[in-house]
Amino acid sequence: MEKENIMERDNSLDEKRAIEYEKYVHLNGVEKYGRANHGEGSYSLLRELKISSLLDVGTANGSYPRFVRDNICEDVVGVDFAIKPRIDTSGITFLKSSAHQLPFWDNSFDILTSFDMLEHLVTEEVDEVLSEFKRVAKKYLLFTVSHQSSKFRRDTIGELHATKRPPEWWLAKFEKLEKVKKTKGKKWSDQAAVSKRIEDVLWLITL
């Protein structure tokens, strides 16, 4: 895989998506990638919201859906377009799917979560993906977004964070969603787990 082909070509949206997908096909065989649980700081918030169903997009190894299924609610689905779950999958549905075309009916889940995934999207598809998230979620959307460059094997694979933008940029995107009543950020240090990355914020969007 040539780094210049991944990072420098001017392509259509479909071509850009295909280029990004190639990176994760390669990473799917790397044991360390996708092992982190970027959503663990949201557990107490989920309990407060009293949800009965959850869809996690960009679920990677599946540790977040596993905890939610065991401790919060039973109707849990994990979706990732490349990385396969590496945990006990009993009681959880895991599907391979792209974020811009989710295979679910409208309002299928009380909450849709996506942690440190949105920055991996091609910038041109962010609005489309957020609209798709809103379509399948009934009550809430919950995100974290990294604002830094990726570090994992960047020298061989290239930049994994295709959309590096400040929090204000993402907030403007979130506020474009119809029927959004409330958008708030909460630092991880206020949650059950503490992140060393101080820019990490939990974005809760109430539909």
HULIN-V540888 format. One record per run of one state. SS is the DSSP state (@ for helix, = for strand, . for the rest). FROM is the first residue (numbers start at 1). LEN is the number of residues. If there is no record, write none. Layout:
SS:FROM:LEN
SS:FROM:LEN
This chain:
.:1:2
@:3:5
.:8:5
@:13:15
.:28:12
@:40:10
.:50:3
=:53:5
.:58:5
@:63:9
.:72:3
=:75:6
.:81:12
=:93:4
.:97:12
=:109:7
.:116:2
@:118:3
.:121:2
@:123:14
=:137:8
.:145:9
@:154:4
.:158:9
@:167:9
.:176:6
=:182:6
@:188:3
.:191:10
=:201:6
.:207:1
